[in-house]
Amino acid sequence: MPELRKGENTAVGSGRVTAELHTVGDPVDLSALLVAADGKVRSDDDLVFYNQPSAESGSVRHLAADAEGPERIEIDPATLPADVDRVVLVGSCDPDDATRTFHDVKEVLVRAVQQGADPVRFCPPALIDGERAVLLMELYRRGPTWKLRAIGQGYDNGLAGLATDFGIQVEESQEPQGQSEAEQADTEESRSTLHAVPTAETPGQAEPMPPAAASAVPTSLRKPPLGTVSLEKGGQVSMSLDKSDRELVVTASLEWDGGSERRRRQGADLDLYALFVPASKALRGGKAPGALVKSRHRAQGVPLRPGATVPATASGATAASGTAKKGKGADVVYYKRLGSVKGRPYIRLDGDSRVPGLESLRIVRPSEQGYVLLCAYSAVSNGIGSFRSFGAKIVIADGRGSTVTVPLFENTKTRYWVAIALVDFTEADGAAIHHIEAYSARMTERRPVLHPDGTIEMNAGPVEFKRR
């Protein structure tokens, strides 16, 4: 497998090239620029990314991460028009959060795959100086042939600044309140800084050319809503959220239909529980959020909020022994503790339904949230049927066009608890929703425990029977 170093190039065929982005650590977005011989795009349509997933009738396409693979760009060189000199692949941090840089991305790999040839790999050098975007690789013309070049050049002003340097008019984001005029001037200056990309075949930087004609409507870098998504078993999806939006309400509902007419007549009483770790107690960087752990687990990672004092365990477990606290010691919202949206925990259950239908809770101020584990409890009076046989599922929506359904796939019986979904609010640009589907032990009434690092321990919480 050819492995390029920074500045190296290799010839490729004229067949379709698929560039995959693989990262470890903070999330990175992949995009592409169709660039003319003058080093500029021809129009704003030449930026291919999550908001504009295709250019030149599909010659260059953006594909989101899915069951087929990671986020990727597909390029068909044979169908590109003659005035496209090269296609530049770009990796960038969240455009809505200026604090995110490649310093928090532990590994970056771009892998270019072409049918009938060995994949070409490139790992750019570590970016530790505040870079928020990086030119990864480019596919470019050399006479009748096409070549791939490894670039690895970082930009400190993110995708917006990089795109602007290539001639794209980007919709300006609102400056943070309280920023001084001098700070705003510094920001604008940094956004206009052009970093040269010297290569073996282009030893110097050409004289800057006038930008391409601006489109009537500037390009927006804000991520689009997900639409309607149903998670596969063990899957996850990221929901983009504006955490500064005080009007934002995320709803999470436990829905069930009873599964049969007989069960519906009996009541089929399921209950929605939300175990939560607030942002002030949350850890990140340890075990993967949503991982199942055993007893006496010690939460690992660094505080989500620097300087915060975080206990070793939370949501029902003591720091000393790992055994569960009962009653008011646990961070949980359920039918006996409905919570609040006007004060902490900024989570509220709307009520208790004892018949098939739904129970819903509202989550506001996502910036105050760390992790929220959504669980279902089956009252003893329901019998031994599986949660799936009751038609149970979790539905999460942001009211902004994203709705995620988390179904159940197992017909596990004689279980009173199931942890269905984990909502990870520690992501800077929104929340990651994980499919969990972890069941309590057979005939065990102890509820799950959510630790400060987002890990889950089954059969560790208090026992609390519900009677009619």
N, C-alpha and C positions, 0 to 999 in steps of 0.2 A: 504494500500500500504506500504510494508516494506521500511523503510528509514534507511540506514546504516550510522553509524558514522565511522570516520577514524579508521581503524584496525579491524572493525567488519566484520563477514562473515555470510553467510546463504547458506543452501543447495538448489540446483536447480535440475531439472530433466535433462535427457539426450537429450531433444529436442532442436531444433534450438533456439539460443538466439540472439536477436537483441539489440544492445547497441546504443542508440541515444544520440547525444551531443547537448545540449541546452545551449546557451550563450547569455549574454547581454553585449554590449560594443564592443570592438575590436574583429575582427574575430579570431577564434581558429580552427585549423585543428585537425582531429581525425585520429589516426592510431592504428595499433595493432602489437604486437611482439609475435611470436610463440617461446616459450622458453623451452629448455630442462631441465632436472633435475639438471644440473650443473650451471644453472643460465645464460646460454648463448644461443644465437640462433644457429641453426645447420648450417646455411648458410645465405647469404644476401637475399635469397628468402623468408626468414621468417619475413621480414618487409612488412606489408600490409598497403598501403597508396595510395594517389592520383596518384602516378606514377607507382604503382605496386598493382593493385586492387584485387588480388586474390592469395591465397596460398593453397597448398594441394588439387588441383582439385576442388576448390570452397568451401572447408571446412571452410575457413575464407575469407570473402569478404568485400571490402570497397565499400560503396555506397555514391555518392555525394548527396548533398541536392537537392531535386527536389519536384515535386508536391505531392509525396508520403510521404515526411517527411524531417527532418533535416539530416545532415551528420550522417552516421551510419556505424557500423560494424556488419556483420552477422556471427555467429559462429555456426557450427554444431558439437557439442562435440562427437557425436556418430561416426563420420567419421574421427576424428583426429587420426593420427598414435600414437602408444604407446610411442614413444620417445618424443612426445610433452607433457611436464608436465603441462604447463599453457599458457594461452593467456593473454597478458598484454595490456590493453587499455591506450593509451597515448594521451593527448591533448598538442598542441604546437602552439606557435606564428609563424608568418611569418618567414621562415628561411632566407629570403633575406634581412631582415631588423633587425639588432641587437638591435635597439632602442626599439622595441616592446616587452613589457613584460606583465605579467598577472596583473600588477598594473592597466592597462587600461581596463581590463576585469571585468565588475561589478558583473557578476554572472556566475557560471559554474554549470551545472547539467548534470550528466550522468544517463540515464534511461534504465535499462535492462528489456526487454520484452520477455516473453516466453509463448507460447500458453498454455492456461489452468491454468495459475498461475498469481498471482498479480505482477505487475511491481515492480522492485527493484530500488530505487532511491539513489543517493549519491551526495551530494554537498560538494566538498572539502573545507577546510578552506581557508580563504582569503590568496592570495599569493602576498605579498607586498614587498618582498626583492629582486626584480630583476629576479624572476624566469621566464624562457622562455619556459619551458615544465613541464608537471606534469604527474606522473603515477596516473591514475584515479582509475582503478579497474582491477581486474584480475579474470579470470575464471580458476580454477585449480583443479587437481585431488586429491582426498583423498580416496584411495582404489578404490572401484567400483563406488563411487559417485563423483559428481562435485559440487563445491562450488564457490560462488562469494565473493570476499573480497574487501572492500573499502580501498584504499591506501592513496591517497592525498599527495604524496611526490613530491616536486618541484625540478626542475633542473635549474640552472642558465645558462647553456650552450646550451639550446635549444634541438630540436630534433636530430641534428647532434651529439651533445655530448652524449645524452642519448643513441642513437642507437649505437654509438661507444662503450660505456660501456657494452652493451649487445653483443658485438662481431661483429657488422656490419661495413664493410669498406665503409665510406661515402666519396663521391667526395668532395674534399676540395674547398671551395669558395675562390676567389681571395681576398687577404687582401686589405683594402682601401689604396689608395695612401697616402703617407706621414706618415704612421704609423711607429713609431720608432721600433728598434729591441727589446727594452725592452717591449714595448707594445705588440709586436707580441709574445714574450715569455710568457707574462702574459696571452694572449689569449689562446695559446696552452696549458698552464698549467690548465686554467679553463676548457678547453674542455676535459681534461683527468681526472677531478675530479669525483670520484664515490661517490654518496650519498647513504648511507645505507638505506634500507627500512625495519625497524624492525616491526614485527607483533607479534600477540599473539602466533602464531604457529611456528614462526621463530625468536626466541629471539635474536639471534646474527647474524652477517654477516659472511658468510662462507669465507674461504680463496679464494682470486681471482683465477680464472681458466684461462688457456691460451685462447685467443680469438679463435673463430671458424675460420676455413680456409678462407682466403679472396678470394672473387670472382675475376675473371680476370678483370672485369669492376666494378669500385666503384659505389655504389648506388647514383644517383642524386636526390637531394631534390627539385630541381627547378620544379615548377608546370608546367604541360603540357598545350599546347594550348587547347582552348575550342572546336575547330572544328567549325561546323556550327550549330548555335543555333537560334531558333525563340522564342521570349518571349511570354508568355501567358499574358492575360489582368492583369495589376497590378503587373506583375512579375518583377524580377530583376536577374542579373547574374554578377559575378565578373570576370573581364578579367585581368589576370596576366600580368604586364608590368614591364620591367626593366627600371626604370625611369632615370638611369644613361646612357642609350643608346642614344647617340646623333644622331644615324642613324634612330631611331624609328620614324615612321610616322603613326599616327592614322587617318584613313579617315572616314568621316561621310557623307553619301549621302542621299539626298531626291530623291527617285525614284517614278515615276508615269507613267502610260500608257494612261491616258486620260479616260479610262473606256468605251468609245464607239467610233465608227468611226466618228460620227458627232462631238463629242467633240474634237477629235484629229484634225479634219479639222479646227475647230475654234481656236485651239491653246492650250487650257487647261493650262494656265499659272499659275504655282505654284512657290513659292519662298521659299528658305531655309534661315532661320535666325538662328544664333548662339548667344544667350545671354550668357555672360560669367562672372564669378567672378574669377580673378586671385588668385593664392595662397597667395599673399601678402595681400589680403583683405578677404580671406575666414575664416569662423567660422565653428567649429564643436563641437558636444556635446550638441546642443540645440534640436530643433525639428528635426524629421527625414527628411533627404534630400529628396526632391521631394514632400513633403507635400504641399497641397494647403492651402493658408492663405488668410485672408480677409484684407481689406484696413487698413492702419495705423499699419501694423505689424511691430514689433520691432525685428530685428534679434537677436538671442540668441546664446550663446556658447562662446568658447575660441578661440583665433586666431590660425589658422593652423600653422603659424610661430610665435613662442614666441616673444613678444615685438613689434609685428606689431600694428600699429594704424589702426583700422578698423571702417569705418563709420557705422551708424545704418542700412542703406539700400544701395543697389547698383543696377547696371544694369537698371538705369532709374528712381529711386525713390530718393527723397531728404530725409535727415536725420530728418529734422524738422517736416514736415507735412505728409510725405508718398505719396505726389503727385509726378507725373512723371516729370522728366527732359526730354527735347526734344533735338533732333539733337545730337551734340557732347557730351552731358552729359551722354549718356548711353554707357555701354560696350556691343557692339553688332557688329557682322560681318554679312553683307548682301550685296545685289547687288550694293548699293551705297557706301559701306565702306568694301572693299574686305579684309582688314586686311593684315597681313604679317607673313611669317615664318622665316624671317631673323632677326626680332626684335619683340617687344611686339605688339600684344598679343600672338604671335606664333601660330596664327590661320589664315588661309587664304581661302577664297572662290574662286574657280577656275573660276567662271563666272556665267552669268545669262542665263538660258535657258527658252525661251518663248514657247517651244513646248514640248509635252510629251517626257520624257527621264529621265534625272537626273541632279541635281546640287550637286557638291561635295565640301567639304572643307577638308583641311589638318590641323591636330593638331600635333605640334612638342613640344619637351621639356615638357613632362607631369608633370615634377616636378614644372613647373611654373604655372600649372593650378590648380584651385580649383574646380569649377563647370562649366559645359557647358550645357545649355538647348537648345535642338534642336527643332525648331518650323517651321511650314509651314504657309504661307500666301496665300490665294486664291484671286486673283485679281477680282474686281467687274465684269469684262467682262466675267468671267467664269460662271456666273449665280448662282443658288441657290443650286446646287448639293453638296452632302457631300464629304468630303475629301476621304472617303473610296471608293465612287463611281468613283473617279478619279484614283483609284489604288495606292494611296499614301502610302509610308512606308519609314522608315529610316533603313539604313544598315550601321553598324559600323564594321570596320576591322582594325587589327593591323599589317597586312602584315607578321605575324609570325605564322599563322595557326588558328587565332580566328576570326570568323565572326558572328556578332549578328544582326539579323533582328528584328526590332520593328514594328509590323504591327498595323493597326487600326481595331477596332471591331465594332464601332458605325456608324450608318447611319444618323448622325446629319447634318441637312441642315441649310441654311441661316446663316452660321457661317464663318467668314473670317479668324479666327486664330485657330490653334490647337497646343498646346504644346505636342510633341510626346514622347520625350525621354530626360532624364537627365543623363549626364555622370558625375559621382562623382569621381574626381581625388584625393580626400583627403585620400583615402585608401592607406596605405603605400606600399602594394604589388601590386598595379595596379589601376584599376578603376571599380566602380560598375555602371552598366547600368540599369536604372529604366524605366519601361514602365509607361508613364504618361497619355497620351490621355485625356487632359483637353481642353475644347473648350471655346471660348469667348462667351459672351452673344449674343443673337439674334441680328443680324444686327449691331453689334458693331465693330468699326474699331480700337479700342485701343489695342495695342499689349501687351503681357504678360510682367511681371517684374520678374526678378530673384534676390532674396535677398542673402546677404553674407553667410547665413547659409544653402543655397541650397533650401530654400522654394520658392514656386511659387505663385505669385499673378496674377490672370487673370484680364483683362479689366482695367489695371492700367497704361500702358505705353502710349507713344505718338501715335497720329493718323497720318498716312502718306499714302496717296493714291498713287497707281501706275497706270499710264496711258500708253497706248500703244504709 
